[in-house]
Structure formats: C-alpha cells, structure tokens
Amino acid sequence: MPTPNYAFFRGRVVPYSEAKVGVMTHALNYGTAVFGGLRGYWNSDEQQLFVFRPLDHFRRFLQSAQLLLMEFPYTAEQLADATMELLRTEDYHTDCYVRPLGFYGDELIGVRLHNLHPELSIVSVPFGRYVSNEEGAHVTISSWRRVDDNSIPARGKLAGSYVNSAFAKSDAERAGFDEALVLNQDGHISEGSAENFFMIRNGVVHTPPVTDNILEGITRRTVISLLREELGLEVVERSIDRTEVYLADEAFFSGTGVQIAAIIKVDHRPVGSGKMGPVVSELRDLYFNVVRGKVQKYRHWCAPVYEAEREPAR
C-alpha cells in the first residue's frame, strides 16, 4: 500500500513525514485510540471524487471518542472540511480510503483515560478491495468471541478492541478462508472480523441488532435503506443462531472497507446455490452507483471533493 503524501495533523495539513509520535505515546502502549474509515469514490464521467456520508462517519468518530473520554475542538462538519482539504492536496483521481485517528498523545506510564490529552490525525491512501473475493467469499465461524459491551464497547471503533478482530481474521486466513464470522458471548452471530453481516432466508433479510455487540455501521444503515426502499425487501434486526447461517439462501458482509461482499460458503457448506445470489448481485450494483453519485435520490450522501462539480461527460 502506498504511503500518504500528506496528513491532517495538529490542526493543519502537513507533509506526512511531519506527522510523528514517540514510542512512549499512551495510545501506542495501551490502545487508547479511536479511528474511523471513509471512502472516496472517483466518478470518471463527472471527473469528481465523492466522499460517502462524511458527516455520518465523523459523528460516529466523535461518539467513539466520547467513549474514551476524549474531547476534541472540532465538529463533524469541521472534520469533514479538513478531509476535503486533505484530499484536494493529495489530488486523488481514483478511489481512496480515509483514516481519521484520535489518540492520547501523552508520553507517560499509567493505564487510565482521564487527565490525558487527545490528538487527531487524518490520512488517506488510494484503495481498492478489502476482501479480494468480494463476489464469493468463503468464511468460517471463528473460535474467538466478539468483545462484549461490558468489557470493550463494540459500537465504538476503539483501536485496542481490534486485536480481537485480528485474532479472528488471521486464524481464518491462515486456515484458507477469506473471512471469519464471530459469535457474541450468547453464541449468536455478531459480525465479521470488521464487517456487518446480513443473511436472506425465505425472502426476508435478517441482520444482528446493535445490542448483539456489533459496530453501528454507516454502510449497514445504508444497506438497510437500499434493501427496503429500492429492492422492496423486509429487513429484520434480530439475534441470529449459528446454524441459521448454514440454511440461508444468500448472505453478505457490509462495511466501508469491505463494501458489499457476497458470502457463498460457510465452513465448507454452500450458502444457497453456492454462488452470489440475485439479491446480493442487485444490491452491489445499486450500491456502487449510489456511492459514485450516480443515483440522484441519494446524491446528498456523496460529498464532492473538488470545489466545483463538473458537468457529466457527453
């Protein structure tokens, strides 16, 4: 992956080489950091880069920071503006990923969340697929359980808690799978290593509720809206048993990184026909048109990076 050229760091856009912290940094030693993930999508017809739902992402970022007692002098709107400045400085004309990071920058010994000083950075890199096999992922039920709200709240993107995700992801990939499905402490499906989960049974879409230790995903909310409003499907948020997944007609992951990835096998058992199904296929086509600003109804979700939106090519 290429290194960024610039970073938003300590209130301004600077060369990436100037965005440095020391090895004693509290967040590096104790995981006291929060992060976010946004995507920018290049629309070649309009010669425009669109950032998808930036305000929603930065509102969640600030909520994650709140969980760690971090207070920043920025609103979601100001962070979105800083991201636009950063992307214009990078001058990307391709799909990219944006990573905001809030972290305790104090260089000291001592585990705590109070009486510390948060810092903030934003970087971006060109980015394509998160899961290489988006059209046909083979997943496994992980032996690792999802972090619980009474240990580390999963609804926040807290850096330290992603060690849990790393255990599940590495074990799955080293065993030859594309991804993992992680159960919560009650034995119900929670999510992937870093993705929300959906399955379709008998024409109804099911997805775990926010109380089953899932990340409250922005893409998840987007998908639920598209399934209901555009595909006319019923979406039910409820706890899902492990064996229900083996009997699903279709299944998929959603997330900013993974986007929409079809699950065609779970633990060597085919999901439905063992190929990407019609609902997931239609949803993927719709989603990629939406995020590139090609669907007028959802254009308000897409923030143009470059100052004047260019006329579509004729």
Buried (B, 14 or more C-beta within 10 A) or exposed (E): EEEBBBBBBEEEBBEBEEBEBEEEBBBBBBBBBBBBBBBBBBBEEBBBBBBBBBBBBBBBBBBBBEBBBBEBEBEBEEBBBBBBBBBBBBEBEEBBBBBBBBBBBBEEEEEEEEEBEBBBBBBBBBBEEBBEBBBBBBBBBBEBBBBBBEEBBBBBBBBBBBEBBEBBBEBBBEEEBBBBBBBBBEEBBBBBBBBBBBBBBEEEBBBBEBEBBBBBBBBBBBBBBBBEEBEEBEBEBEBBEBEBBBEBBBBBBBBBBBBBBBBBBBEEEEBBEEBBBEBBBBBBEBBEEBBBBBBEEBEEBBBBBBEEBEEEEE
